[in-house]
Amino acid sequence: MRVVIAEDNALLREGLVLLLTSSGHEVVAVVGSGPEIMPALLQHRPDVAVLDVRMPPGFRDEGLRAALDAREKIPGLPVLVLSQYVEESYAAELLGGGASGVGYLLKDRVGRVDEFLDALERVASGGTALDPEVVTELLTRRRDSPLDSLTPREREVLKLMAEGHDNATIAKLLVITERSVSKHIGNVFLKLHLPPSDSGHRRVLAALAYLNGRQQKGV
């Protein structure tokens, strides 16, 4: 894959470059500030962009803004956003548009090489990757909602589904059959008043849209 990296921390930036190149990917551009992101993306049109949320000069949400802007100017551009902390609003804004090929991970996840690379490849192929810690916070922050009607197993399935895992992976992680996973997913959508779709990233985005209090159209 051809990758553009936007990260102001030199140590992490170089670590990402080393990790990706040693894994067989090509880093076509590396930038360290917000204003540099869009020109690099427009010039190189990468297979995926890895962007830090907070970048110079303001250290607010420059990377997120660039990600959203880039996906308008380069439709379908896969973007994996990295953040130091769980920012629910960032995850909601990035994932709330119903688009595919998006991810939101905490920077600590980069150190877990296999998990990071798996998430990157999932995003690049049009899937969705949401950090497990982000999903946990989204689930636990919601109170007095249909989530309360889910069984413990259904909550486990929803959590893994929101992270971007397919039925086969969920079945393996929970040591149950794929048929059981499909049944639990059907129950989750029924209880959350969502269409019982079981098709790729759309079901993940539907679940995330619910958790973030949004409504998805056409899912």
C-alpha positions in Angstrom: 0.0 0.0 0.0 1.0 3.6 -0.6 0.7 5.6 2.6 0.8 9.3 3.6 1.6 9.9 7.3 0.8 13.1 9.2 2.3 13.2 12.7 4.1 16.0 14.5 5.8 13.8 17.1 9.2 13.0 15.4 9.7 9.7 17.4 6.2 8.3 16.6 6.5 9.6 13.0 9.7 7.8 12.4 8.4 4.7 14.1 5.4 4.6 11.8 7.6 4.9 8.8 9.8 2.1 10.0 6.9 -0.1 10.9 5.1 0.4 7.6 8.1 0.0 5.3 9.3 -3.1 7.1 5.8 -4.5 6.6 6.1 -4.1 2.9 4.2 -0.8 2.5 5.4 2.3 0.7 5.4 5.6 2.6 5.0 8.2 -0.2 4.9 11.3 2.1 5.5 12.3 5.7 4.3 15.7 7.0 4.5 17.3 10.4 1.8 20.1 10.4 -1.8 20.6 9.5 -1.3 22.9 6.4 1.0 20.2 4.8 -1.6 17.4 4.9 -3.9 18.3 2.0 -1.2 19.2 -0.5 0.5 15.8 0.2 -2.7 13.9 -0.2 -3.7 15.7 -3.4 -0.3 15.1 -4.9 0.2 11.5 -4.0 -3.4 10.1 -3.8 -2.3 7.3 -1.4 -4.1 4.0 -0.8 -4.5 5.1 2.8 -3.7 8.2 5.0 -2.6 7.9 8.6 -3.3 11.2 10.3 -2.8 12.5 13.9 -5.9 14.4 15.2 -4.0 17.3 16.8 -1.4 18.9 14.6 0.5 22.2 14.5 -0.1 25.1 14.4 -3.1 25.0 16.7 -2.9 21.5 18.2 -6.7 21.3 18.1 -8.2 19.1 15.4 -6.2 20.0 12.3 -5.7 16.3 11.4 -9.4 15.5 11.7 -10.4 18.6 9.6 -7.9 17.5 7.0 -9.3 14.0 7.0 -12.9 15.2 6.5 -11.8 17.7 3.8 -9.7 15.1 2.0 -12.6 12.7 1.8 -14.6 15.4 0.1 -11.9 16.2 -2.4 -10.7 12.6 -2.9 -13.9 10.5 -2.6 -13.3 7.2 -1.0 -9.9 8.0 0.4 -9.3 5.6 3.3 -8.3 7.5 6.4 -7.0 6.1 9.7 -7.0 8.8 12.4 -4.8 8.5 15.5 -5.5 10.2 18.8 -3.8 10.5 22.2 -7.1 10.3 24.1 -10.6 9.1 23.5 -12.6 11.9 22.0 -16.1 10.8 21.4 -17.0 13.8 19.3 -14.1 13.1 16.9 -15.1 9.5 16.4 -18.7 10.6 15.9 -17.8 13.2 13.3 -15.4 10.9 11.4 -17.7 8.0 11.3 -21.1 9.8 11.3 -21.2 10.4 7.6 -21.9 6.8 6.7 -18.7 6.4 4.7 -16.5 3.4 4.4 -12.7 3.2 4.8 -12.4 5.1 8.0 -10.7 4.3 11.3 -10.1 5.9 14.7 -7.4 4.5 16.9 -5.6 5.5 20.1 -1.9 6.0 19.6 -1.1 3.3 22.1 -2.5 0.9 19.5 0.5 1.5 17.2 2.7 -0.3 19.7 0.5 -3.4 19.2 1.9 -4.0 15.8 -0.4 -6.8 14.6 -3.5 -5.0 15.7 -2.4 -1.7 14.1 -1.5 -3.3 10.8 -4.7 -5.3 10.8 -6.7 -2.1 11.4 -4.8 -0.2 8.7 -5.4 -2.9 6.1 -9.1 -3.2 7.1 -9.5 0.6 6.5 -7.5 0.6 3.3 -9.8 -2.2 1.9 -12.9 -0.1 2.7 -13.7 -1.4 6.1 -14.0 0.3 9.5 -11.7 0.2 12.5 -12.6 1.7 15.8 -10.3 1.4 18.8 -11.6 -1.1 21.4 -11.2 1.5 24.2 -13.2 4.0 22.2 -16.0 1.4 21.7 -16.0 0.6 25.4 -16.4 4.2 26.4 -19.2 4.8 23.9 -21.0 1.7 25.3 -20.5 2.6 28.9 -21.4 6.3 28.6 -24.9 5.5 27.3 -27.5 5.2 30.0 -31.3 4.7 29.9 -31.3 3.5 26.3 -32.2 0.4 24.4 -28.6 -0.7 25.0 -29.7 -1.7 28.5 -32.0 -4.4 27.0 -29.0 -6.2 25.4 -27.8 -9.4 27.0 -24.1 -9.6 28.0 -23.4 -11.7 24.9 -25.2 -9.3 22.6 -23.1 -6.4 24.0 -20.0 -8.4 23.4 -21.1 -9.0 19.8 -22.0 -5.3 19.3 -18.6 -4.2 20.7 -16.7 -6.5 18.3 -18.9 -5.5 15.4 -18.3 -1.8 16.1 -14.6 -2.4 16.1 -14.9 -3.6 12.5 -14.7 -7.4 12.9 -16.6 -9.7 10.6 -18.8 -12.6 11.7 -16.1 -15.2 11.3 -13.7 -13.2 13.5 -16.4 -12.5 16.1 -17.2 -16.2 16.3 -13.6 -17.1 16.8 -13.0 -14.5 19.5 -16.1 -15.5 21.4 -15.7 -19.2 20.7 -19.2 -19.6 19.3 -20.6 -20.5 15.8 -21.1 -18.0 13.0 -24.7 -19.0 13.1 -24.9 -17.8 16.7 -23.2 -14.6 15.8 -25.7 -13.9 13.0 -28.5 -14.6 15.5 -27.1 -12.2 18.1 -26.5 -9.5 15.4 -30.2 -9.8 14.4 -31.2 -9.4 18.0 -29.0 -6.4 18.5 -30.4 -4.6 15.4 -34.0 -5.5 16.5 -33.5 -4.2 20.0 -31.7 -1.0 18.8 -34.5 -0.4 16.3 -32.1 -0.6 13.4 -32.6 -2.5 10.1 -31.3 -6.1 10.4 -28.6 -5.5 7.8 -25.7 -7.9 8.1 -23.5 -6.4 5.3 -20.0 -5.3 6.0 -19.2 -1.8 7.2 -22.8 -0.6 6.9 -23.9 -2.5 10.0 -20.9 -1.2 11.9 -21.7 2.4 10.9 -25.4 1.8 11.9 -24.3 0.6 15.3 -21.9 3.5 15.7 -24.5 6.0 14.5 -26.9 4.7 17.2 -24.2 4.9 19.9 -23.5 8.5 18.9 -27.2 9.5 18.9 -27.3 9.9 15.1 -29.6 8.5 12.5 -28.2 6.8 9.4 -30.2 7.0 6.2 -30.3 4.3 3.7 -28.6 1.7 5.9 
